[in-house]
């Protein structure tokens, strides 16, 4: 048991982890680990980390897609809630989420006060940050039709990633508050790898984490 670690940060891949570490700099108390890709891996690895350490906060951090009109490429999104947007069932009338099916909830609450302070600090120090639901999907969106359906299903949706819901599920199991940040590398919708701005998004993620170290109580 390591009593000196305070904040657990989970990223999907090493490039995101390195960006987070650069943002943290000399700040102490952070443990930055790889979650792997997707909610299942993220839940398992986050739970394993929480079982072996004592933390007061978990952060799911990485790059992801931004919804048109909510978060442009290069923007930072702080989650107002984390939504497992494809957790449910297909029906003759369309998709039904687990909330509608009566099997629990696809929505995970975040530490709202800290999330809002983080978004405000980013806007004051760097550039405007989007504050809204971040969707977790096992299959990344690749069509305009799916993007529109998701935006309709979750009003105000700002970004999508693949790990936040898993990280949040593990955090809830251990009773630890959670946050999620996504730096936007591409628009949610048709896949156009040539238009993705991954280096720019990683630099934005670094900047967002650096600001987070200043607002963390």
C-alpha positions in Angstrom: 0.0 0.0 0.0 1.5 3.4 -1.1 0.1 6.1 1.2 2.0 8.9 -0.7 0.0 8.7 -3.9 -3.0 11.0 -4.2 -4.4 11.1 -7.8 -4.6 8.2 -10.1 -4.5 9.1 -13.8 -5.4 6.5 -16.4 -4.6 6.9 -20.1 -5.2 4.4 -22.9 -1.8 4.5 -24.6 1.7 5.5 -23.9 1.7 8.8 -25.9 -1.2 10.1 -23.7 0.6 8.9 -20.6 3.8 10.8 -21.6 1.7 14.0 -22.3 0.2 13.7 -18.9 3.6 13.3 -17.2 4.9 16.4 -19.0 1.9 18.3 -17.8 2.4 17.2 -14.2 6.0 18.2 -14.3 7.4 18.4 -10.8 4.0 18.2 -9.0 3.9 15.3 -6.6 1.2 12.9 -5.6 0.3 11.6 -9.1 0.3 8.0 -10.3 -0.1 7.8 -14.1 -0.9 4.4 -15.5 -2.0 2.7 -18.7 -5.6 1.7 -18.9 -5.4 0.0 -22.3 -8.0 0.6 -25.0 -11.7 0.3 -24.4 -13.9 0.3 -21.3 -13.3 -3.3 -20.2 -9.5 -3.0 -20.1 -9.9 0.4 -18.4 -12.2 -0.9 -15.7 -10.0 -3.9 -15.0 -6.7 -2.0 -14.8 -8.2 0.9 -12.9 -9.7 -1.5 -10.3 -6.3 -3.2 -10.0 -4.6 0.1 -9.3 -7.2 1.2 -6.8 -6.9 -2.1 -5.0 -3.2 -1.6 -4.5 -3.0 2.1 -3.5 -4.8 4.8 -1.6 -6.1 7.6 -3.8 -8.6 10.4 -3.3 -9.3 11.0 -7.0 -9.2 9.2 -10.3 -8.9 10.9 -13.7 -9.5 9.4 -17.1 -7.3 11.4 -19.5 -6.6 11.2 -23.2 -7.4 12.4 -26.7 -10.7 11.8 -28.5 -13.3 13.1 -30.8 -15.2 16.3 -30.4 -18.8 16.9 -31.4 -19.4 19.6 -34.0 -20.4 22.9 -32.5 -19.3 21.8 -29.0 -15.6 21.1 -29.2 -13.3 21.8 -32.1 -10.0 20.1 -32.9 -7.4 21.2 -30.3 -10.0 22.0 -27.7 -10.1 20.5 -24.2 -13.3 19.0 -22.8 -13.9 18.4 -19.1 -16.7 16.0 -18.4 -19.8 17.2 -16.6 -20.8 13.5 -16.6 -19.5 10.3 -18.1 -22.0 8.4 -20.3 -21.6 4.8 -21.5 -23.5 5.7 -24.7 -23.6 2.3 -26.4 -24.6 0.3 -23.3 -28.0 -1.0 -24.0 -30.0 -2.9 -26.7 -31.3 -2.5 -30.2 -35.1 -2.5 -30.4 -37.6 -2.2 -33.3 -37.9 1.5 -32.3 -34.2 2.1 -32.1 -31.5 2.0 -29.4 -32.6 1.7 -25.8 -30.1 2.4 -23.1 -29.8 0.5 -19.9 -31.6 3.3 -18.0 -34.7 2.7 -20.2 -34.3 -1.1 -19.9 -34.2 -0.9 -16.1 -30.8 -2.5 -15.8 -29.0 0.3 -13.9 -27.6 3.5 -15.4 -25.1 4.3 -18.2 -24.3 7.7 -16.5 -21.5 8.2 -14.1 -21.3 11.3 -11.9 -18.1 13.3 -11.7 -16.7 15.5 -9.0 -18.8 18.4 -10.4 -17.2 21.2 -8.3 -13.7 20.3 -9.2 -14.6 19.7 -12.9 -16.1 23.1 -13.2 -13.1 24.8 -11.5 -10.8 22.9 -13.9 -12.8 24.0 -17.0 -12.9 27.6 -15.7 -9.2 27.7 -15.0 -8.4 26.3 -18.5 -10.6 29.0 -20.1 -8.9 31.7 -18.0 -5.3 30.6 -18.6 -5.2 29.0 -22.0 -8.3 28.9 -24.2 -12.0 28.2 -23.8 -12.8 24.6 -22.5 -15.9 22.8 -23.3 -17.8 21.4 -20.3 -20.4 18.7 -21.0 -21.0 15.0 -21.2 -18.2 12.8 -22.5 -19.4 9.6 -24.1 -17.7 6.3 -23.8 -18.0 3.9 -26.7 -16.6 0.5 -27.4 -16.7 1.3 -31.2 -15.5 4.8 -32.2 -18.0 6.7 -34.3 -17.3 6.6 -38.0 -20.4 8.1 -39.7 -22.3 11.4 -39.7 -25.5 9.4 -39.0 -24.1 7.8 -35.8 -22.7 11.2 -34.7 -26.2 12.8 -35.1 -27.9 9.9 -33.2 -25.5 10.2 -30.3 -25.9 14.0 -30.1 -29.6 13.5 -30.0 -29.4 10.7 -27.5 -27.2 12.7 -25.1 -28.0 16.4 -25.4 -25.0 18.6 -25.0 -22.5 15.8 -25.7 -19.1 17.4 -26.2 -16.7 14.5 -26.8 -16.3 10.8 -27.1 -13.6 8.4 -25.9 -13.3 4.7 -25.2 -12.2 4.4 -21.6 -14.0 6.9 -19.3 -16.9 4.7 -18.5 -14.7 1.8 -17.5 -12.5 4.1 -15.3 -15.7 5.6 -13.7 -17.1 2.1 -13.0 -13.9 1.1 -11.1 -13.8 4.4 -9.2 -17.4 4.0 -8.1 -16.7 0.4 -6.9 -14.0 1.8 -4.6 -15.9 5.0 -3.6 -13.3 7.3 -5.2 -14.4 10.5 -7.1 -13.7 10.6 -10.8 -13.0 13.2 -13.6 -12.5 12.9 -17.3 -10.6 15.1 -19.7 -10.4 14.7 -23.5 -8.2 16.8 -25.8 -9.9 16.8 -29.3 -7.9 15.3 -32.1 -10.7 14.8 -34.6 -14.3 15.5 -35.2 -16.9 12.9 -34.2 -18.2 11.5 -37.5 -16.8 10.1 -40.8 -13.2 8.9 -40.2 -10.6 11.0 -42.0 -7.2 10.1 -40.6 -5.6 12.8 -42.7 -7.5 15.5 -40.8 -6.6 14.2 -37.4 -4.4 16.4 -35.3 -2.9 14.0 -32.8 0.3 16.0 -31.9 -1.8 19.1 -31.3 -4.3 17.2 -29.1 -1.4 15.7 -27.1 0.0 19.2 -26.5 -3.5 20.4 -25.4 -3.8 17.5 -23.0 -0.4 18.4 -21.5 -1.6 22.0 -21.1 -4.8 20.9 -19.5 -3.1 18.6 -17.0 -0.6 21.4 -16.1 -3.5 23.7 -15.2 -5.1 20.9 -13.3 -2.1 20.6 -10.9 -2.8 24.3 -10.0 -6.5 23.9 -9.2 -6.3 20.6 -7.4 -7.1 21.3 -3.7 
